[in-house]
């Protein structure tokens, strides 16, 4: 008699045991393997809806404005490619900045605290002012009634948690001081990068800095 039969085991039983063992082995190997790293999203994906167009002459005026900002960037704030464009000073043209952005927005994002992320957000996106229809002009006089109306608009925001420290201070000012405080806040907000419709600064600016005339 076959030795397996003597042991009381059939061929099917042995095959079943072997199959189960193989399955357990494979499961253990899968568990022991290091999980694959998930690739970080690109800047284009993270900043979707805020980026200037890189097609032909679209957004030329806005690119020119970003180039002006780039030329006044602080020492040590730029990564190599943008530093090279800045160093050209008056020789640099807007298409160089546009092309740099086009070539780099598909890089994997390194996170909001990284210099490359900050550079792309600062020089490849719309500004807050460019996304506000009928914003009050920065050239409007300090004592203009438009700034008075802007201050009145600020007072309609009842949720203090939505206001930064400067807006909280401005809210408590009166007359000429109130107008100047609002003008200063709006002028600074205009220059900042547009981060989407849910960004707190954009939401405040689109309510406060709106020309009512």
C-alpha positions as CSV (number, residue, x, y, z in Angstrom):
1,X,0.0,0.0,0.0
2,X,1.2,3.5,-0.8
3,X,2.8,5.2,2.2
4,X,0.3,8.1,2.1
5,X,-2.6,5.6,2.2
6,X,-1.0,4.0,5.2
7,X,-0.9,7.3,6.9
8,X,-4.5,7.8,6.1
9,X,-4.0,10.7,3.8
10,X,-5.4,10.9,0.3
11,X,-3.7,12.7,-2.6
12,X,-6.4,15.4,-2.6
13,X,-5.7,16.1,1.0
14,X,-2.0,16.5,0.4
15,X,-2.7,18.8,-2.5
16,X,-5.0,20.9,-0.3
17,X,-2.4,21.3,2.4
18,X,0.2,22.3,-0.2
19,X,-2.1,24.8,-1.7
20,X,-3.0,26.3,1.6
21,X,0.7,26.6,2.6
22,X,1.5,28.3,-0.7
23,X,-1.4,30.8,-0.2
24,X,-0.2,31.6,3.4
25,X,3.4,32.1,2.1
26,X,2.2,34.5,-0.6
27,X,0.1,36.5,1.8
28,X,3.0,36.8,4.2
29,X,5.3,38.0,1.4
30,X,2.8,40.6,0.4
31,X,2.6,41.9,4.0
32,X,6.4,42.0,4.4
33,X,6.8,44.0,1.1
34,X,7.2,47.7,1.6
35,X,4.2,49.6,0.3
36,X,4.9,51.6,-2.9
37,X,5.3,55.3,-2.4
38,X,2.5,57.4,-3.8
39,X,3.8,60.0,-6.2
40,X,3.2,63.6,-5.1
41,X,0.7,65.6,-7.2
42,X,2.0,68.1,-9.7
43,X,1.9,71.9,-9.1
44,X,-0.5,72.1,-12.0
45,X,-2.9,69.8,-10.1
46,X,-2.4,71.4,-6.7
47,X,-2.8,74.9,-8.1
48,X,-5.6,74.1,-10.6
49,X,-7.8,77.1,-11.3
50,X,-5.2,79.7,-10.1
51,X,-2.5,79.4,-12.8
52,X,-2.1,81.9,-15.7
53,X,-2.4,80.6,-19.2
54,X,0.9,79.5,-20.9
55,X,-0.6,79.5,-24.4
56,X,0.7,82.0,-26.9
57,X,0.0,85.6,-25.9
58,X,-2.8,84.8,-23.4
59,X,-2.5,86.7,-20.1
60,X,0.4,88.8,-21.5
61,X,-0.5,91.8,-19.3
62,X,-0.6,89.6,-16.2
63,X,2.7,87.9,-17.1
64,X,4.3,91.3,-17.5
65,X,3.0,92.2,-14.0
66,X,4.5,89.0,-12.6
67,X,7.8,89.7,-14.2
68,X,7.8,93.2,-12.6
69,X,7.2,91.5,-9.2
70,X,10.0,89.0,-9.9
71,X,12.5,91.7,-10.6
72,X,11.9,93.1,-7.1
73,X,12.0,89.7,-5.3
74,X,14.1,89.6,-2.1
75,X,17.6,88.1,-2.0
76,X,17.5,84.3,-1.5
77,X,13.8,83.9,-2.2
78,X,14.1,82.5,-5.7
79,X,15.2,79.1,-7.1
80,X,17.9,79.0,-9.8
81,X,15.7,79.3,-12.9
82,X,13.9,82.4,-11.7
83,X,17.1,83.9,-10.3
84,X,18.5,83.7,-13.8
85,X,15.6,85.6,-15.3
86,X,15.7,88.2,-12.5
87,X,19.4,88.7,-13.1
88,X,18.7,89.8,-16.7
89,X,16.9,92.8,-15.3
90,X,15.6,95.1,-18.1
91,X,16.6,92.5,-20.8
92,X,14.2,89.9,-19.4
93,X,10.9,89.6,-21.2
94,X,7.6,88.2,-20.1
95,X,7.7,85.2,-22.3
96,X,10.8,83.9,-20.4
97,X,8.8,83.8,-17.2
98,X,5.8,82.3,-18.9
99,X,7.9,79.5,-20.5
100,X,9.7,78.8,-17.1
101,X,6.3,78.4,-15.5
102,X,5.1,76.1,-18.3
103,X,8.1,73.9,-18.0
104,X,7.9,73.6,-14.2
105,X,4.2,73.4,-13.2
106,X,4.2,69.7,-14.0
107,X,7.0,69.0,-11.5
108,X,5.9,67.0,-8.5
109,X,4.9,69.3,-5.7
110,X,7.3,69.4,-2.7
111,X,4.7,71.0,-0.4
112,X,3.6,74.6,0.4
113,X,6.6,75.3,2.6
114,X,9.1,74.5,-0.2
115,X,10.7,77.4,-2.1
116,X,9.8,76.0,-5.5
117,X,6.1,75.8,-4.5
118,X,6.2,79.4,-3.2
119,X,7.9,80.6,-6.4
120,X,5.4,79.0,-8.7
121,X,2.5,80.3,-6.6
122,X,3.9,83.8,-6.6
123,X,4.9,84.1,-10.2
124,X,2.8,81.7,-12.2
125,X,-0.7,82.5,-10.8
126,X,-3.3,85.3,-10.9
127,X,-3.1,87.9,-8.2
128,X,-6.1,88.5,-5.9
129,X,-6.8,91.8,-7.6
130,X,-7.0,90.2,-11.1
131,X,-9.8,87.9,-9.8
132,X,-11.9,90.7,-8.3
133,X,-14.3,92.4,-10.7
134,X,-14.5,96.2,-10.2
135,X,-12.0,96.4,-7.4
136,X,-11.2,99.9,-6.0
137,X,-8.1,101.3,-7.6
138,X,-4.9,101.6,-5.5
139,X,-4.6,105.2,-6.9
140,X,-7.8,106.2,-5.2
141,X,-7.2,109.0,-2.7
142,X,-6.9,108.1,1.0
143,X,-9.9,110.2,1.8
144,X,-12.1,108.9,-1.0
145,X,-15.6,107.9,-0.2
146,X,-14.9,104.5,-1.8
147,X,-12.7,103.6,1.1
148,X,-15.4,104.7,3.5
149,X,-17.8,102.3,1.8
150,X,-15.1,99.6,1.9
151,X,-14.9,100.2,5.7
152,X,-18.7,99.9,5.9
153,X,-18.5,96.6,4.0
154,X,-15.9,95.4,6.5
155,X,-18.3,96.1,9.4
156,X,-20.9,93.7,7.8
157,X,-18.5,90.8,8.4
158,X,-19.7,89.6,11.8
159,X,-17.5,86.5,12.1
160,X,-14.3,87.9,13.6
161,X,-12.5,84.5,13.0
162,X,-12.6,85.3,9.3
163,X,-10.6,88.5,9.8
164,X,-6.8,88.9,10.1
165,X,-5.3,91.2,12.8
166,X,-5.1,94.2,10.5
167,X,-8.7,94.0,9.5
168,X,-9.7,93.6,13.1
169,X,-7.8,96.8,13.9
170,X,-9.2,98.6,10.9
171,X,-12.8,97.6,11.9
172,X,-12.4,99.6,15.1
173,X,-11.1,102.8,13.5
174,X,-13.2,105.7,12.4
175,X,-13.2,108.5,9.8
176,X,-9.9,109.2,7.9
177,X,-8.0,106.6,9.9
178,X,-10.5,103.9,8.9
179,X,-10.3,104.9,5.2
180,X,-6.5,104.7,5.2
181,X,-6.4,101.4,7.1
182,X,-8.7,99.8,4.6
183,X,-6.8,101.2,1.6
184,X,-3.5,99.9,3.0
185,X,-5.1,96.4,3.6
186,X,-6.6,96.2,0.1
187,X,-3.5,97.5,-1.6
188,X,-1.4,94.7,0.1
189,X,-4.1,92.0,-0.5
190,X,-4.2,92.9,-4.3
191,X,-0.6,91.9,-4.7
192,X,-0.9,88.4,-3.1
193,X,-1.4,85.3,-5.2
194,X,-4.9,84.1,-5.8
195,X,-5.4,80.7,-4.0
196,X,-9.0,80.0,-5.0
197,X,-12.5,81.1,-4.1
198,X,-12.3,79.6,-0.6
199,X,-9.1,81.5,0.4
200,X,-10.0,83.7,3.3
201,X,-8.0,86.7,2.1
202,X,-9.6,86.6,-1.3
203,X,-13.1,86.2,0.2
204,X,-12.5,89.3,2.4
205,X,-11.0,91.3,-0.4
206,X,-13.9,90.5,-2.8
207,X,-16.3,91.9,-0.2
208,X,-14.4,94.8,1.2
209,X,-12.3,96.2,-1.7
210,X,-15.2,96.3,-4.2
211,X,-16.0,99.6,-5.9
212,X,-19.7,100.3,-5.4
213,X,-19.8,102.9,-8.2
